[in-house]
Amino acid sequence: MPSWVITVVAVAAVAALIALAVWGLLRDRKKASSCGGKCASCPYGGSCGKK
């Protein structure tokens, strides 16, 4: 197997791991809430930006 094939596979694997890490961070950030998600009891419930 040529060495450039191994290099391409290794770079693709590293890129996939980085993409998964970024995707996980973005997903977790969307789930996070500074008020706990109880908008009914929050004084800012109408203006927190949730739809």
N, CA, C and O atoms as a GROMACS GRO file, in nm:
protein
  204
    1MET      N    1   0.086  -0.118   0.000
    1MET     CA    2   0.000   0.000   0.000
    1MET      C    3   0.090   0.124   0.000
    1MET      O    4   0.183   0.133   0.081
    2PRO      N    5   0.064   0.218  -0.089
    2PRO     CA    6   0.147   0.340  -0.094
    2PRO      C    7   0.134   0.421   0.035
    2PRO      O    8   0.030   0.421   0.101
    3SER      N    9   0.240   0.490   0.068
    3SER     CA   10   0.241   0.566   0.193
    3SER      C   11   0.143   0.683   0.189
    3SER      O   12   0.093   0.725   0.294
    4TRP      N   13   0.113   0.737   0.070
    4TRP     CA   14   0.020   0.849   0.063
    4TRP      C   15  -0.122   0.806   0.098
    4TRP      O   16  -0.200   0.887   0.147
    5VAL      N   17  -0.157   0.680   0.073
    5VAL     CA   18  -0.290   0.629   0.108
    5VAL      C   19  -0.305   0.626   0.260
    5VAL      O   20  -0.408   0.665   0.314
    6ILE      N   21  -0.201   0.581   0.328
    6ILE     CA   22  -0.203   0.576   0.474
    6ILE      C   23  -0.215   0.718   0.530
    6ILE      O   24  -0.287   0.740   0.627
    7THR      N   25  -0.145   0.812   0.470
    7THR     CA   26  -0.152   0.952   0.514
    7THR      C   27  -0.292   1.007   0.496
    7THR      O   28  -0.344   1.074   0.586
    8VAL      N   29  -0.353   0.981   0.382
    8VAL     CA   30  -0.489   1.031   0.355
    8VAL      C   31  -0.588   0.971   0.453
    8VAL      O   32  -0.675   1.041   0.504
    9VAL      N   33  -0.576   0.842   0.480
    9VAL     CA   34  -0.667   0.776   0.575
    9VAL      C   35  -0.647   0.834   0.716
    9VAL      O   36  -0.745   0.857   0.787
   10ALA      N   37  -0.524   0.858   0.755
   10ALA     CA   38  -0.497   0.913   0.888
   10ALA      C   39  -0.552   1.054   0.900
   10ALA      O   40  -0.610   1.089   1.002
   11VAL      N   41  -0.534   1.136   0.798
   11VAL     CA   42  -0.585   1.273   0.801
   11VAL      C   43  -0.738   1.272   0.803
   11VAL      O   44  -0.800   1.352   0.874
   12ALA      N   45  -0.799   1.183   0.728
   12ALA     CA   46  -0.945   1.173   0.728
   12ALA      C   47  -0.998   1.130   0.864
   12ALA      O   48  -1.101   1.180   0.910
   13ALA      N   49  -0.928   1.039   0.930
   13ALA     CA   50  -0.970   0.994   1.062
   13ALA      C   51  -0.959   1.106   1.164
   13ALA      O   52  -1.049   1.124   1.246
   14VAL      N   53  -0.851   1.182   1.160
   14VAL     CA   54  -0.834   1.294   1.252
   14VAL      C   55  -0.939   1.401   1.226
   14VAL      O   56  -0.994   1.458   1.320
   15ALA      N   57  -0.967   1.429   1.099
   15ALA     CA   58  -1.068   1.528   1.064
   15ALA      C   59  -1.207   1.484   1.112
   15ALA      O   60  -1.286   1.566   1.159
   16ALA      N   61  -1.235   1.355   1.102
   16ALA     CA   62  -1.364   1.303   1.149
   16ALA      C   63  -1.375   1.317   1.301
   16ALA      O   64  -1.481   1.352   1.352
   17LEU      N   65  -1.268   1.290   1.373
   17LEU     CA   66  -1.270   1.305   1.518
   17LEU      C   67  -1.291   1.451   1.559
   17LEU      O   68  -1.366   1.480   1.652
   18ILE      N   69  -1.225   1.542   1.489
   18ILE     CA   70  -1.242   1.684   1.519
   18ILE      C   71  -1.386   1.727   1.490
   18ILE      O   72  -1.446   1.802   1.567
   19ALA      N   73  -1.440   1.682   1.378
   19ALA     CA   74  -1.578   1.716   1.343
   19ALA      C   75  -1.676   1.664   1.447
   19ALA      O   76  -1.770   1.733   1.484
   20LEU      N   77  -1.655   1.542   1.494
   20LEU     CA   78  -1.743   1.486   1.597
   20LEU      C   79  -1.732   1.565   1.727
   20LEU      O   80  -1.832   1.586   1.795
   21ALA      N   81  -1.613   1.608   1.763
   21ALA     CA   82  -1.595   1.685   1.886
   21ALA      C   83  -1.665   1.820   1.875
   21ALA      O   84  -1.732   1.863   1.970
   22VAL      N   85  -1.651   1.887   1.762
   22VAL     CA   86  -1.717   2.017   1.743
   22VAL      C   87  -1.867   2.000   1.743
   22VAL      O   88  -1.939   2.080   1.804
   23TRP      N   89  -1.917   1.897   1.675
   23TRP     CA   90  -2.060   1.871   1.670
   23TRP      C   91  -2.115   1.845   1.811
   23TRP      O   92  -2.222   1.894   1.846
   24GLY      N   93  -2.042   1.769   1.890
   24GLY     CA   94  -2.085   1.742   2.028
   24GLY      C   95  -2.087   1.867   2.113
   24GLY      O   96  -2.179   1.887   2.193
   25LEU      N   97  -1.988   1.953   2.096
   25LEU     CA   98  -1.985   2.078   2.172
   25LEU      C   99  -2.102   2.168   2.134
   25LEU      O  100  -2.165   2.229   2.220
   26LEU      N  101  -2.131   2.177   2.005
   26LEU     CA  102  -2.243   2.260   1.961
   26LEU      C  103  -2.376   2.204   2.009
   26LEU      O  104  -2.465   2.279   2.048
   27ARG      N  105  -2.389   2.073   2.006
   27ARG     CA  106  -2.512   2.009   2.053
   27ARG      C  107  -2.532   2.034   2.203
   27ARG      O  108  -2.643   2.064   2.247
   28ASP      N  109  -2.425   2.020   2.280
   28ASP     CA  110  -2.434   2.045   2.423
   28ASP      C  111  -2.464   2.191   2.453
   28ASP      O  112  -2.536   2.222   2.548
   29ARG      N  113  -2.410   2.280   2.373
   29ARG     CA  114  -2.434   2.423   2.394
   29ARG      C  115  -2.580   2.458   2.369
   29ARG      O  116  -2.637   2.542   2.438
   30LYS      N  117  -2.641   2.394   2.269
   30LYS     CA  118  -2.782   2.419   2.240
   30LYS      C  119  -2.871   2.368   2.354
   30LYS      O  120  -2.975   2.427   2.382
   31LYS      N  121  -2.831   2.259   2.418
   31LYS     CA  122  -2.910   2.201   2.526
   31LYS      C  123  -2.897   2.280   2.656
   31LYS      O  124  -2.987   2.277   2.740
   32ALA      N  125  -2.787   2.351   2.673
   32ALA     CA  126  -2.760   2.422   2.798
   32ALA      C  127  -2.857   2.538   2.816
   32ALA      O  128  -2.898   2.602   2.719
   33SER      N  129  -2.891   2.563   2.939
   33SER     CA  130  -2.980   2.674   2.971
   33SER      C  131  -2.931   2.738   3.099
   33SER      O  132  -2.901   2.669   3.196
   34SER      N  133  -2.925   2.869   3.099
   34SER     CA  134  -2.875   2.938   3.218
   34SER      C  135  -2.980   2.942   3.329
   34SER      O  136  -2.945   2.968   3.445
   35CYS      N  137  -3.106   2.919   3.296
   35CYS     CA  138  -3.210   2.930   3.398
   35CYS      C  139  -3.270   2.794   3.436
   35CYS      O  140  -3.359   2.788   3.520
   36GLY      N  141  -3.224   2.688   3.376
   36GLY     CA  142  -3.275   2.556   3.411
   36GLY      C  143  -3.392   2.512   3.327
   36GLY      O  144  -3.440   2.400   3.343
   37GLY      N  145  -3.442   2.597   3.238
   37GLY     CA  146  -3.548   2.558   3.148
   37GLY      C  147  -3.688   2.568   3.204
   37GLY      O  148  -3.783   2.520   3.141
   38LYS      N  149  -3.705   2.628   3.320
   38LYS     CA  150  -3.837   2.642   3.379
   38LYS      C  151  -3.886   2.785   3.355
   38LYS      O  152  -3.886   2.869   3.444
   39CYS      N  153  -3.928   2.810   3.232
   39CYS     CA  154  -3.965   2.946   3.192
   39CYS      C  155  -4.091   2.995   3.263
   39CYS      O  156  -4.110   3.116   3.277
   40ALA      N  157  -4.178   2.905   3.306
   40ALA     CA  158  -4.301   2.947   3.373
   40ALA      C  159  -4.272   3.018   3.504
   40ALA      O  160  -4.346   3.108   3.544
   41SER      N  161  -4.164   2.979   3.573
   41SER     CA  162  -4.133   3.041   3.701
   41SER      C  163  -4.023   3.146   3.690
   41SER      O  164  -3.978   3.199   3.792
   42CYS      N  165  -3.981   3.175   3.569
   42CYS     CA  166  -3.873   3.269   3.549
   42CYS      C  167  -3.928   3.409   3.519
   42CYS      O  168  -4.019   3.421   3.436
   43PRO      N  169  -3.877   3.513   3.583
   43PRO     CA  170  -3.927   3.647   3.555
   43PRO      C  171  -3.894   3.693   3.414
   43PRO      O  172  -3.956   3.786   3.363
   44TYR      N  173  -3.797   3.630   3.350
   44TYR     CA  174  -3.758   3.665   3.214
   44TYR      C  175  -3.807   3.560   3.113
   44TYR      O  176  -3.754   3.551   3.003
   45GLY      N  177  -3.906   3.481   3.151
   45GLY     CA  178  -3.952   3.371   3.069
   45GLY      C  179  -3.999   3.410   2.932
   45GLY      O  180  -3.986   3.330   2.839
   46GLY      N  181  -4.051   3.529   2.914
   46GLY     CA  182  -4.099   3.570   2.783
   46GLY      C  183  -3.992   3.627   2.694
   46GLY      O  184  -4.014   3.646   2.574
   47SER      N  185  -3.874   3.654   2.750
   47SER     CA  186  -3.771   3.718   2.669
   47SER      C  187  -3.640   3.637   2.665
   47SER      O  188  -3.535   3.692   2.631
   48CYS      N  189  -3.645   3.509   2.698
   48CYS     CA  190  -3.520   3.432   2.703
   48CYS      C  191  -3.475   3.383   2.567
   48CYS      O  192  -3.363   3.334   2.556
   49GLY      N  193  -3.556   3.395   2.464
   49GLY     CA  194  -3.516   3.357   2.331
   49GLY      C  195  -3.558   3.217   2.290
   49GLY      O  196  -3.535   3.178   2.176
   50LYS      N  197  -3.619   3.141   2.378
   50LYS     CA  198  -3.665   3.006   2.341
   50LYS      C  199  -3.792   3.018   2.258
   50LYS      O  200  -3.874   3.107   2.280
   51LYS      N  201  -3.805   2.927   2.164
   51LYS     CA  202  -3.923   2.931   2.077
   51LYS      C  203  -4.009   2.810   2.100
   51LYS      O  204  -4.112   2.795   2.035
   0.00000   0.00000   0.00000
